[in-house]
Amino acid sequence: MSKNTRYLLVSLPASISPTNDHDEALTTLRSAVTLDYGTVFPFPIPEFKIGTLDALVQQADELAKLDAVCEGVVGKVGDSLRTILEGDEEKISQSKTVNDKPAEQYLKSFRWNKVKYRADKPLGEIMDTLQKEVTSIDNQVKDKYNSYNQVKTNLTQLQRRQTGNLSTKALTNIVPPSLIIRDSDYLETHLIAVPRTITKEFLRSYETLTPMVVPRSAVEVAADDEFTLYAVTTFKRHSQEFVHKCRESKWTPREFKYKEGGKEEESKELEKVGKDERKVWGEALRLGRTAWGEAVMAWIHVLALRVFVETVLRYGLPLNFVCGLVRTTGKLAKKARGTLDAKFSYLGGNAFGRDKKGRVTKDDSATSADMQAAGQMGDAGDYSAYVCYEFEVR
């Protein structure tokens, strides 16, 4: 799906055609948009059980909120897929499917899922089902991706310990056991990573840094491009002071305890965490693919409900309307709305008029309060003469 694709979900009374025929009404909608500004596809919406007017107005408000929640969840799952696929646009696009087909194809061939969301149930019950489903999707993805990020962080830290410089990397494979004083009541060996630019200063001053540093005990253990690692012996009673003074001098004390079999243990831990990361990565990717499709499906059903409720509030009973999906672009969406306004402004009654040049104008002050009270305003508070919701699937 192109990043620039936008959709308009438009509902109009069948009376826009002379015969009140649905097919003719859809043709009238197509002729209003024209191929210059977008392509119109039928978007069938079943008839649902209708409650009282007050209930419909309240449901219109609740659906607007649920619409925003669904869009947010779709966006968050999409961001998670982007993260786990490291921004690979081709793989991301391949992962974003609904019912194993591209989202655009799903939208073009939309049919209400009567198995998951039974149309014979009350509107409130269908809305509750959708709310619970979207919340569940959000929580599952959040939990799984938190688990993946934790495992990935653990692996990164272990890898850094294997590949970093001498101030951070693991020392098990570097420090010979013979250099470390063990089982002494008085002496202790300290490993200090010193920046290579100040090694001369270190060798000149370490013996006098604190009392009871063993003279000439500094032994070079290893060196890399940034640091030289030294082993220094002090008396235990001054160990903490020595470590503190090292930090003040911008030398890095390294914690190290010799452990029999430590090399093998580190290798096994790295291998285990690496396997865990690959396993959780696969689980997160599979869940992300499934969750994105399910979230989009739920969102489109919420939009269908919004159109239905708004249609009842706007056009009244008995219901006789046609709904179309306009595929357009970000640049052309405004022009498509303009042609629809021009063609169907008469549906707005006193809310619309024309200026001296015949252009459609809105008299917001005439009806905005009434329309807002009846739930007939757009998300931005902009009233149109017909039911229309604009959205983008990312």
GIQUI-V679269 format. One record per backbone hydrogen bond with DSSP energy under -0.5 kcal/mol. NH is the residue of the N-H (numbers start at 1). CO is the residue of the C=O. Records with the same first field share a line. If there is no record, write none. Layout:
# GIQUI-V679269
NH=CO + CO
This chain:
# GIQUI-V679269
5=2
6=328
7=391
8=326
9=389
10=8 + 324
11=387
12=322
14=320
16=13
17=14
20=17
25=21
26=22
27=23
28=24
29=25
30=26
31=27
32=28
33=29
34=30
37=33 + 34
38=34
39=327
41=325
43=323
49=121
56=52
57=53
58=54
59=55
60=56
61=57
62=58
63=59
64=60
65=61
66=62
67=63
68=64
69=65
70=66
71=67
72=68
73=69
74=70
75=71
76=72
77=73
78=74
79=75
80=76
81=77
82=78
83=79
84=80
85=81
86=83
87=82
88=85
89=87
92=88
93=89
94=90
95=91
96=92 + 93
97=95
98=101
101=98
103=96
106=102
107=103
108=104
109=105
110=107
114=112
117=113
121=118
123=49
125=122
126=122
127=123
128=124
129=125
130=126
131=127
132=128
133=129
134=130
135=131
136=132
137=133
138=134
139=135
140=136
141=137
142=138
143=139
144=140
145=141
146=142
147=143
148=144
149=145
150=146
151=147
152=148
153=149
154=150
155=151
156=152
157=153
158=154
159=155
160=156
161=157
162=158
163=159
164=160
168=165
169=165
170=161
174=171
175=171
176=174
179=176
180=177
181=179
182=180
188=234
190=232
191=254
192=190 + 230
193=252
194=192 + 228
196=226
198=195
199=196
202=198
203=199
204=200
205=201
206=202
208=205
209=206
213=210
214=212 + 233
217=214
219=231
221=219 + 229
222=229
224=227
228=194
229=222
230=192 + 228
231=219
232=190
234=188
235=212
236=186
238=235
239=236
242=238
243=239
244=240
245=241
246=242
247=243
248=244
249=245
250=247
251=246
252=193
253=251
254=191
262=259
265=261
266=262
267=263
268=264
269=265
270=266
271=267
272=268
273=269
274=270
275=271
276=272
277=273
278=274
279=275
280=276
281=277
282=278
283=279
284=280
285=281
286=282
287=283
288=284
289=285
290=286
291=287
292=288
293=289
294=290
295=291
296=292
297=293
298=294
299=295
300=296
301=297
302=298
303=299
304=300
305=301
306=302
307=303
308=304
309=305
310=306
311=307
312=308
313=309
314=310
315=311
316=311 + 312
322=12
324=10
325=41
326=8 + 324
327=39 + 325
328=6 + 326
330=4
333=329
336=332
337=333
338=334
339=335
340=336
341=337
342=338
343=339
344=340
345=341
347=344
348=345
349=346
351=348
352=349
353=361
355=359
358=355
361=353
363=351
364=362
366=363
367=363 + 364
368=364
371=367
372=368
373=369
374=370
375=372
376=371
378=382
381=378
383=381
387=11
389=9
391=7
394=392
